[in-house]
Amino acid sequence: MVRLLKRKGNLIKLHPAQILVLGFGSLILVGTLLLMLPISTVEEGRGLNFIDALFEATSAVCVTGLAVVDTGTTFTLFGQIVLLVLIQFGGWGIMTIAIFMFIILGKKIGLKERLLLQDSLNVVTLSGVVHLVLRIIRITLIVEGLCALILAIRWSFEMTWGKAIYYGIFHSISSFNNAGFGLEPDSLSKWVGDPTINIVITFLFITGGIGFTVILDIWQKKSLRKLSLHSKIALLVTLILNIVGTLIILVSEFHNPATIGKLGLEDKLWASYFQGVVPRTAGFNTIDIGQMTLSSKVFTMVLMFIGASSGSTGGGIKVTTFAIIIFAFWAVLTNRDDVNIFKRRISWRLVNKSLSIGVIAIFFIFIIFFLLTYTEKADMSSILFETISAFGTVGLSAGLTGDLTPVGRVLITIMMFIGRLGPLTMAFALLVKKNDAKVRYAEEKILIG
C-alpha cells in the first residue's frame, strides 16, 4: 500500500491517502485558476479573486455546494461549465478519472493503481475494481441523462427549450453528485410544492448518496435477501434517517411562518420531505434554512454529520460507520462480546476504525469551529451549522457563507476538503509514520466511565 516515487535519486514514500490528497488538490488548483479567468465571470475584465475562486473550486470538486457568489448571475456559460466538470470529476473521484483515462489510452493498469483505486472507492477487494470504474461511469451518465431529460421537459413549460435543457443537465449533474449547486438565487424554493422537481431531484441525490457499490449490488442481486451486509445497512439506515428527518422537519416547522407555516398541507409535506432528506447529502433547499427553528437546525446538523453511504458522492462519517457505532454501543450496554448486525458478526477492528472516524471527525470540526469563532461575527449555532455543512459536503447554509471573512472562507475551504476525502484519509495523510516496533507491552487496566 505504499507507492515509491523517484526524485533526485532518493526514494520518497507516499501513502495512498497522500496521493489522493495531492490528486484532489491538483484538480482544485486547476479549477481555481480557470475560475479566475475573466471569461469565467459575467463582469467583463475580471475573474474571481483567488480566495473566492479557491472556495468555489473546492466546493465543486468536494461536491459541497456552499458558494460565496451566486452561481447563476456571477458565472458565464464557460464558468458554469467549469463548475459542472469539477463537480462530475469530484463526484467520480480522482482515481476513477485516472483509471478511465488509462483505459481510453490503452495503458496497462498495474497493482499500484488498483490499490489506489481500492482506497479511493472504499471497496473491500481488488477483484473487479477496474470493471467497477466502467460501471460507475456508465450508471452515472445513464441516470444523469434520463433525469436531465425529465427535468428539461418539466422546465420547458416555463422557459425556452434551450434554457430548460441546460437547467435539466446542470441540476441533474449537480444533484446526482450531491453538489447542491443551483442556477437560481434561492436554490429550488420557487418549486417547493412541485412533485416532479421534488421527486427527480431527491431521487438523484439519494441514489448518488447510497453509493455505487450498493447500486450495483441491487442491480446484480435483484433481491433484498441476497444483498451484502453493507448494502442492507446502507439502505435501512438511509430509509430510517429519511423518514425521521421528514417527520422532524414537518413537526418543527409546521407553524413557522418563515418556512412552511403559510403553505398548504400538500406543499408542507413536499417541503418537509425535501428538507428532511437533503441534509445528509446535497445542498439544495426549498425553504429558507436561516429561518428554520433551532430544533430543526440542530437535527439537520446531526444528519449532515452522519452523511451518505461509503463509496458514494456524499460526505459525513457515513451511514454504515454510524450504524456500527450504534450497534457497538448496544453491545457494550448489553454486555455482549460481539457486535452483531443482521445475524452477522462485525470485527472489533472495524468497530475501532468506525469509532476512530467519528472521533477524528469531531476533532476536525471542533478545530475549524473554534477558529471560526475568532474570525466571524456570528452566533455560535450559525458558525457550527456552516462548519458541519462543510464537513459533510452538504452545502446547506444558514446564511453565513456570503458574509464569511477571507480567513473564514479559507477555513471552510479546508473543512470541505477534509470532508470530501474523509477524516481517516486526512489523518493517514498527515500521520504517515509507521511504527514497525515488534514490542508488545504488558497490559494494565485504568478506570473509565
VEXDREN-2710 file (C-alpha; in Angstrom, 1 decimal):
% VEXDREN-2710
k/r/px/py/pz
1/MET/0.0/0.0/0.0
2/VAL/3.0/2.3/-0.3
3/ARG/3.9/3.9/-3.5
4/LEU/7.5/4.8/-4.2
5/LEU/8.5/7.8/-6.3
6/LYS/12.0/8.6/-7.6
7/ARG/13.2/12.1/-7.1
8/LYS/16.9/13.1/-7.5
9/GLY/18.0/9.6/-6.8
10/ASN/16.1/9.4/-3.5
11/LEU/13.0/7.3/-2.7
12/ILE/10.0/9.2/-1.4
13/LYS/7.3/7.1/0.2
14/LEU/3.8/8.3/-0.5
15/HIS/0.8/6.7/1.3
16/PRO/-2.3/6.2/-0.9
17/ALA/-4.0/8.8/1.3
18/GLN/-1.3/11.3/0.4
19/ILE/-1.7/10.6/-3.3
20/LEU/-5.5/11.2/-3.1
21/VAL/-4.9/14.4/-1.3
22/LEU/-2.4/15.6/-4.0
23/GLY/-4.8/14.5/-6.7
24/PHE/-7.8/16.4/-5.3
25/GLY/-5.6/19.3/-4.5
26/SER/-4.3/19.5/-8.1
27/LEU/-7.8/19.4/-9.5
28/ILE/-8.9/22.2/-7.1
29/LEU/-5.9/24.3/-8.2
30/VAL/-6.7/23.9/-11.9
31/GLY/-10.4/24.8/-11.2
32/THR/-9.3/27.8/-9.2
33/LEU/-7.1/29.1/-12.0
34/LEU/-9.9/28.6/-14.5
35/LEU/-12.4/30.5/-12.4
36/MET/-10.0/33.4/-12.0
37/LEU/-10.1/33.9/-15.8
38/PRO/-12.1/37.0/-17.0
39/ILE/-14.0/34.7/-19.3
40/SER/-15.5/32.8/-16.3
41/THR/-17.5/35.7/-14.8
42/VAL/-20.2/37.9/-16.2
43/GLU/-18.4/41.1/-15.1
44/GLU/-16.0/41.8/-18.1
45/GLY/-12.3/42.1/-17.5
46/ARG/-12.4/40.4/-14.1
47/GLY/-12.5/36.9/-12.8
48/LEU/-12.9/35.9/-9.2
49/ASN/-10.2/36.8/-6.8
50/PHE/-8.0/33.9/-5.6
51/ILE/-9.8/33.2/-2.3
52/ASP/-13.3/33.2/-3.8
53/ALA/-12.1/31.1/-6.8
54/LEU/-10.4/28.6/-4.4
55/PHE/-13.6/28.4/-2.3
56/GLU/-15.9/27.8/-5.3
57/ALA/-13.5/25.3/-6.9
58/THR/-13.1/23.4/-3.7
59/SER/-16.9/23.4/-3.1
60/ALA/-17.4/22.0/-6.7
61/VAL/-14.6/19.3/-6.5
62/CYS/-15.7/18.3/-3.0
63/VAL/-19.3/18.3/-4.2
64/THR/-20.4/20.5/-1.4
65/GLY/-22.4/23.4/-2.9
66/LEU/-21.5/26.2/-0.5
67/ALA/-21.0/29.3/-2.5
68/VAL/-19.7/32.8/-1.8
69/VAL/-21.2/34.1/-5.1
70/ASP/-24.4/33.4/-6.9
71/THR/-23.8/30.7/-9.5
72/GLY/-26.5/31.8/-12.0
73/THR/-25.7/35.5/-12.1
74/THR/-21.9/35.6/-11.4
75/PHE/-20.6/33.0/-13.8
76/THR/-20.7/33.0/-17.6
77/LEU/-21.6/29.8/-19.5
78/PHE/-17.9/29.0/-19.5
79/GLY/-17.6/29.4/-15.8
80/GLN/-20.7/27.3/-15.1
81/ILE/-19.4/24.5/-17.4
82/VAL/-16.1/24.6/-15.5
83/LEU/-18.1/24.1/-12.3
84/LEU/-20.0/21.2/-13.8
85/VAL/-16.8/19.5/-14.9
86/LEU/-15.3/19.9/-11.5
87/ILE/-18.5/18.6/-9.9
88/GLN/-18.5/15.5/-12.2
89/PHE/-14.8/14.8/-11.7
90/GLY/-15.1/15.4/-7.9
91/GLY/-18.1/13.0/-7.7
92/TRP/-16.3/10.3/-9.6
93/GLY/-13.1/10.7/-7.7
94/ILE/-9.5/11.3/-8.8
95/MET/-8.6/7.6/-9.3
96/THR/-11.8/6.8/-11.2
97/ILE/-10.9/9.6/-13.7
98/ALA/-7.3/8.4/-13.9
99/ILE/-8.2/4.7/-14.5
100/PHE/-10.8/5.8/-17.1
101/MET/-8.1/7.8/-18.9
102/PHE/-5.7/4.7/-18.7
103/ILE/-8.4/2.6/-20.3
104/ILE/-9.0/5.2/-23.1
105/LEU/-5.3/5.5/-23.8
106/GLY/-4.9/1.7/-23.7
107/LYS/-2.3/1.8/-20.9
108/LYS/-1.8/-1.1/-18.5
109/ILE/-3.3/-0.7/-15.1
110/GLY/-0.9/-2.1/-12.5
111/LEU/-1.2/-3.3/-9.0
112/LYS/-0.3/0.2/-7.5
113/GLU/-3.1/1.9/-9.5
114/ARG/-5.6/-0.8/-8.4
115/LEU/-4.6/-0.4/-4.8
116/LEU/-5.1/3.4/-5.0
117/LEU/-8.5/2.8/-6.7
118/GLN/-9.5/0.4/-4.0
119/ASP/-8.7/3.2/-1.4
120/SER/-10.5/5.8/-3.5
121/LEU/-13.7/3.8/-3.9
122/ASN/-13.5/2.4/-0.4
123/VAL/-14.1/-1.2/-1.6
124/VAL/-13.1/-4.3/0.3
125/THR/-11.4/-6.3/-2.5
126/LEU/-9.2/-5.6/-5.5
127/SER/-11.3/-8.0/-7.6
128/GLY/-13.1/-6.2/-10.5
129/VAL/-12.2/-2.7/-9.4
130/VAL/-11.3/-1.6/-13.0
131/HIS/-14.6/-3.1/-14.3
132/LEU/-16.3/-1.2/-11.4
133/VAL/-15.0/2.1/-12.8
134/LEU/-16.6/1.5/-16.1
135/ARG/-19.9/0.6/-14.5
136/ILE/-19.8/3.7/-12.3
137/ILE/-19.3/5.9/-15.3
138/ARG/-22.0/4.1/-17.3
139/ILE/-24.5/4.3/-14.5
140/THR/-23.8/8.0/-13.8
141/LEU/-24.3/9.0/-17.4
142/ILE/-27.5/7.0/-17.9
143/VAL/-29.1/8.2/-14.6
144/GLU/-28.0/11.8/-15.2
145/GLY/-29.1/11.8/-18.8
146/LEU/-32.6/10.4/-18.1
147/CYS/-33.3/12.7/-15.2
148/ALA/-31.9/15.7/-17.1
149/LEU/-34.5/14.9/-19.8
150/ILE/-37.4/14.7/-17.3
151/LEU/-36.3/18.0/-15.7
152/ALA/-35.9/19.7/-19.1
153/ILE/-39.5/18.6/-20.1
154/ARG/-40.8/20.0/-16.8
155/TRP/-39.0/23.3/-17.1
156/SER/-39.9/23.7/-20.8
157/PHE/-43.4/24.8/-19.6
158/GLU/-41.9/28.0/-18.0
159/MET/-38.8/28.7/-20.0
160/THR/-37.4/28.2/-23.5
161/TRP/-36.4/24.7/-24.6
162/GLY/-32.7/25.7/-24.8
163/LYS/-32.7/27.1/-21.3
164/ALA/-34.8/24.2/-20.0
165/ILE/-32.4/21.6/-21.4
166/TYR/-29.4/23.4/-19.8
167/TYR/-31.2/23.7/-16.5
168/GLY/-32.0/20.0/-16.7
169/ILE/-28.4/19.0/-17.4
170/PHE/-26.9/21.3/-14.8
171/HIS/-29.2/20.3/-11.9
172/SER/-29.1/16.6/-12.8
173/ILE/-25.3/16.5/-12.6
174/SER/-25.3/18.7/-9.5
175/SER/-27.9/16.5/-7.8
176/PHE/-26.5/13.1/-8.6
177/ASN/-23.1/14.1/-7.4
178/ASN/-24.6/15.6/-4.3
179/ALA/-23.1/19.0/-5.1
180/GLY/-26.1/21.2/-4.4
181/PHE/-25.2/24.0/-6.9
182/GLY/-28.2/25.6/-8.5
183/LEU/-28.8/28.3/-11.1
184/GLU/-31.4/30.2/-9.0
185/PRO/-30.5/32.6/-6.2
186/ASP/-33.0/30.8/-3.8
187/SER/-32.0/27.3/-5.0
188/LEU/-35.2/25.4/-5.7
189/SER/-37.5/27.4/-3.4
190/LYS/-39.9/28.5/-6.2
191/TRP/-40.7/24.9/-6.8
192/VAL/-41.3/24.0/-3.2
193/GLY/-44.5/22.1/-3.9
194/ASP/-43.7/20.8/-7.4
195/PRO/-44.0/17.0/-7.4
196/THR/-41.7/16.5/-10.4
197/ILE/-38.9/18.7/-9.2
198/ASN/-39.1/17.2/-5.7
199/ILE/-39.2/13.6/-6.8
200/VAL/-36.5/13.8/-9.5
201/ILE/-34.0/15.9/-7.6
202/THR/-34.3/13.8/-4.4
203/PHE/-34.1/10.6/-6.4
204/LEU/-30.8/11.8/-7.9
205/PHE/-29.1/12.8/-4.7
206/ILE/-30.4/9.9/-2.7
207/THR/-29.2/7.5/-5.4
208/GLY/-25.9/9.2/-5.6
209/GLY/-25.7/9.2/-1.8
210/ILE/-26.4/5.5/-1.5
211/GLY/-23.2/4.6/-3.3
212/PHE/-22.2/2.8/-6.4
213/THR/-21.4/-0.5/-4.7
214/VAL/-25.0/-0.6/-3.3
215/ILE/-26.5/0.3/-6.7
216/LEU/-24.5/-2.4/-8.4
217/ASP/-25.4/-4.9/-5.7
218/ILE/-29.1/-4.2/-6.1
219/TRP/-28.8/-4.5/-9.9
220/GLN/-27.0/-7.8/-9.7
221/LYS/-28.8/-9.5/-6.8
222/LYS/-32.3/-8.1/-7.6
223/SER/-33.4/-9.4/-4.1
224/LEU/-33.2/-7.7/-0.7
225/ARG/-32.4/-11.0/1.0
226/LYS/-29.3/-11.6/-1.2
227/LEU/-27.8/-8.2/-0.7
228/SER/-24.5/-7.8/1.1
229/LEU/-24.5/-6.7/4.7
230/HIS/-23.1/-3.3/3.6
231/SER/-26.0/-2.8/1.2
232/LYS/-28.6/-3.8/3.8
233/ILE/-27.2/-1.5/6.4
234/ALA/-26.9/1.4/3.9
235/LEU/-30.4/1.1/2.7
236/LEU/-32.0/0.5/6.1
237/VAL/-30.3/3.4/7.8
238/THR/-30.9/5.7/4.9
239/LEU/-34.6/4.9/4.9
240/ILE/-34.9/5.4/8.7
241/LEU/-33.0/8.7/8.6
242/ASN/-35.1/10.0/5.7
243/ILE/-38.4/9.1/7.4
244/VAL/-37.3/10.5/10.8
245/GLY/-35.8/13.6/9.1
246/THR/-39.1/14.3/7.2
247/LEU/-41.2/13.9/10.4
248/ILE/-38.9/16.1/12.5
249/ILE/-38.9/19.0/9.9
250/LEU/-42.7/18.7/9.5
251/VAL/-43.4/18.9/13.2
252/SER/-40.7/21.5/14.0
253/GLU/-41.6/23.8/11.1
254/PHE/-45.4/23.2/10.8
255/HIS/-46.4/26.6/12.4
256/ASN/-43.2/28.5/11.4
257/PRO/-44.5/31.3/9.0
258/ALA/-40.9/32.0/7.8
259/THR/-40.6/28.4/6.3
260/ILE/-43.7/26.2/5.7
261/GLY/-46.2/27.7/8.1
262/LYS/-48.0/29.7/5.4
263/LEU/-48.0/26.8/2.9
264/GLY/-50.9/24.5/2.2
265/LEU/-50.8/20.9/3.6
266/GLU/-49.6/19.3/0.4
267/ASP/-46.8/21.9/0.0
268/LYS/-45.9/21.4/3.6
269/LEU/-45.5/17.7/3.1
270/TRP/-43.4/18.2/0.0
271/ALA/-41.2/20.8/1.7
272/SER/-40.8/18.7/4.8
273/TYR/-39.8/15.6/2.7
274/PHE/-37.3/17.5/0.6
275/GLN/-35.7/19.3/3.6
276/GLY/-35.8/16.1/5.6
277/VAL/-33.8/14.0/3.2
278/VAL/-31.4/16.7/1.7
279/PRO/-29.2/17.3/4.8
280/ARG/-27.2/14.1/4.6
281/THR/-26.1/14.6/1.0
282/ALA/-26.9/17.6/-1.2
283/GLY/-27.1/21.3/-0.5
284/PHE/-30.4/22.2/-2.3
285/ASN/-33.2/23.8/-0.3
286/THR/-36.8/24.7/-1.0
287/ILE/-37.3/26.7/2.3
288/ASP/-35.1/29.4/3.9
289/ILE/-32.6/27.4/6.0
290/GLY/-31.7/30.5/8.1
291/GLN/-35.3/30.9/9.2
292/MET/-35.8/27.4/10.4
293/THR/-36.3/26.8/14.1
294/LEU/-33.3/26.0/16.3
295/SER/-34.6/22.4/16.8
296/SER/-34.7/21.9/13.0
297/LYS/-31.2/23.3/12.6
298/VAL/-29.8/21.0/15.4
299/PHE/-31.3/17.9/13.9
300/THR/-30.1/19.0/10.4
301/MET/-26.6/19.2/11.8
302/VAL/-26.9/15.7/13.1
303/LEU/-28.0/14.4/9.7
304/MET/-25.2/16.4/8.0
305/PHE/-22.6/14.8/10.4
306/ILE/-23.8/11.3/9.6
307/GLY/-23.8/11.9/5.8
308/ALA/-24.3/9.5/3.0
309/SER/-23.0/5.9/2.3
310/SER/-19.4/4.8/1.8
311/GLY/-18.3/4.8/-1.8
312/SER/-20.8/7.4/-2.7
313/THR/-20.6/11.1/-3.8
314/GLY/-21.7/12.3/-0.4
315/GLY/-19.7/13.1/2.7
316/GLY/-20.1/12.8/6.5
317/ILE/-18.8/9.9/8.6
318/LYS/-21.1/7.7/6.5
319/VAL/-24.3/5.8/7.5
320/THR/-22.5/2.5/7.8
321/THR/-20.0/4.0/10.2
322/PHE/-22.9/5.5/12.2
323/ALA/-24.7/2.1/12.3
324/ILE/-21.6/0.2/13.5
325/ILE/-21.0/2.8/16.3
326/ILE/-24.7/2.4/17.4
327/PHE/-24.6/-1.4/17.4
328/ALA/-21.2/-1.3/19.2
329/PHE/-22.7/0.9/22.0
330/TRP/-25.6/-1.6/22.2
331/ALA/-23.2/-4.5/22.5
332/VAL/-21.4/-2.7/25.4
333/LEU/-24.7/-1.8/27.1
334/THR/-26.0/-5.4/26.9
335/ASN/-22.6/-6.8/28.0
336/ARG/-22.0/-8.8/24.8
337/ASP/-18.6/-9.8/23.5
338/ASP/-19.6/-9.5/19.8
339/VAL/-21.2/-6.8/17.7
340/ASN/-23.9/-8.4/15.6
341/ILE/-25.9/-6.9/12.7
342/PHE/-28.4/-9.0/10.7
343/LYS/-27.0/-12.2/12.2
344/ARG/-23.5/-11.3/11.1
345/ARG/-20.6/-10.5/13.4
346/ILE/-18.7/-7.3/13.0
347/SER/-15.0/-7.4/13.9
348/TRP/-13.8/-5.2/16.7
349/ARG/-11.1/-3.9/14.3
350/LEU/-13.9/-2.5/12.1
351/VAL/-15.6/-1.2/15.2
352/ASN/-12.4/0.6/16.4
353/LYS/-12.0/2.1/12.9
354/SER/-15.6/3.4/12.9
355/LEU/-15.1/4.9/16.4
356/SER/-11.8/6.5/15.2
357/ILE/-13.6/8.1/12.2
358/GLY/-16.2/9.6/14.5
359/VAL/-13.7/10.9/17.0
360/ILE/-11.4/12.3/14.2
361/ALA/-14.4/14.0/12.5
362/ILE/-15.4/15.6/15.8
363/PHE/-11.8/16.8/16.3
364/PHE/-11.5/18.4/12.9
365/ILE/-15.0/20.0/13.2
366/PHE/-14.1/21.4/16.7
367/ILE/-10.7/22.9/15.4
368/ILE/-12.3/24.7/12.5
369/PHE/-15.4/25.8/14.5
370/PHE/-13.1/27.1/17.3
371/LEU/-11.0/29.1/14.8
372/LEU/-14.2/30.5/13.1
373/THR/-15.4/31.9/16.4
374/TYR/-12.4/34.2/16.3
375/THR/-12.8/35.2/12.7
376/GLU/-16.5/35.5/12.3
377/LYS/-19.0/37.9/14.0
378/ALA/-22.0/35.5/14.1
379/ASP/-23.9/33.4/16.6
380/MET/-22.5/30.1/17.6
381/SER/-25.2/28.0/16.1
382/SER/-24.7/29.6/12.6
383/ILE/-20.9/29.0/12.8
384/LEU/-21.4/25.4/13.9
385/PHE/-24.0/24.8/11.2
386/GLU/-21.7/26.1/8.5
387/THR/-18.8/24.0/9.8
388/ILE/-20.7/20.8/9.9
389/SER/-22.2/21.5/6.5
390/ALA/-18.8/21.9/5.0
391/PHE/-17.5/18.7/6.7
392/GLY/-20.5/16.7/5.5
393/THR/-20.0/18.3/2.0
394/VAL/-23.7/19.1/2.2
395/GLY/-23.7/22.7/1.2
396/LEU/-26.7/23.9/3.2
397/SER/-26.1/27.4/4.8
398/ALA/-27.9/29.3/7.5
399/GLY/-26.9/32.5/5.7
400/LEU/-23.3/32.9/6.9
401/THR/-21.4/31.8/3.7
402/GLY/-21.7/35.0/1.8
403/ASP/-20.6/37.0/4.8
404/LEU/-17.5/35.0/5.7
405/THR/-14.3/36.9/6.2
406/PRO/-11.4/35.9/3.9
407/VAL/-9.8/33.9/6.7
408/GLY/-13.2/32.3/7.4
409/ARG/-13.5/31.3/3.7
410/VAL/-10.1/29.6/3.8
411/LEU/-11.1/27.7/7.0
412/ILE/-14.4/26.5/5.4
413/THR/-12.4/25.6/2.3
414/ILE/-10.1/23.4/4.4
415/MET/-13.2/21.9/6.1
416/MET/-14.8/21.0/2.7
417/PHE/-11.5/19.4/1.6
418/ILE/-11.3/17.3/4.8
419/GLY/-14.9/16.3/4.5
420/ARG/-14.6/15.1/0.9
421/LEU/-11.5/13.0/1.5
422/GLY/-12.8/11.7/4.8
423/PRO/-11.4/12.3/8.3
424/LEU/-9.5/9.0/8.4
425/THR/-7.9/9.6/5.0
426/MET/-6.7/13.0/6.1
427/ALA/-5.4/11.5/9.3
428/PHE/-3.4/8.9/7.4
429/ALA/-2.1/11.6/5.0
430/LEU/-0.9/13.7/8.0
431/LEU/0.4/10.9/10.2
432/VAL/2.2/8.6/7.8
433/LYS/4.9/7.4/10.1
434/LYS/4.5/3.6/10.6
435/ASN/5.6/2.0/13.9
436/ASP/7.4/-1.2/12.9
437/ALA/8.4/-2.0/16.5
438/LYS/7.7/-5.6/17.4
439/VAL/7.4/-4.9/21.1
440/ARG/4.1/-5.6/22.8
441/TYR/3.9/-4.1/26.3
442/ALA/2.3/-5.6/29.4
443/GLU/-1.4/-4.8/29.8
444/GLU/-2.7/-2.7/32.7
445/LYS/-6.2/-1.6/33.5
446/ILE/-7.3/2.0/34.1
447/LEU/-10.6/3.4/35.4
448/ILE/-13.0/4.7/32.8
449/GLY/-16.6/6.0/32.7
END
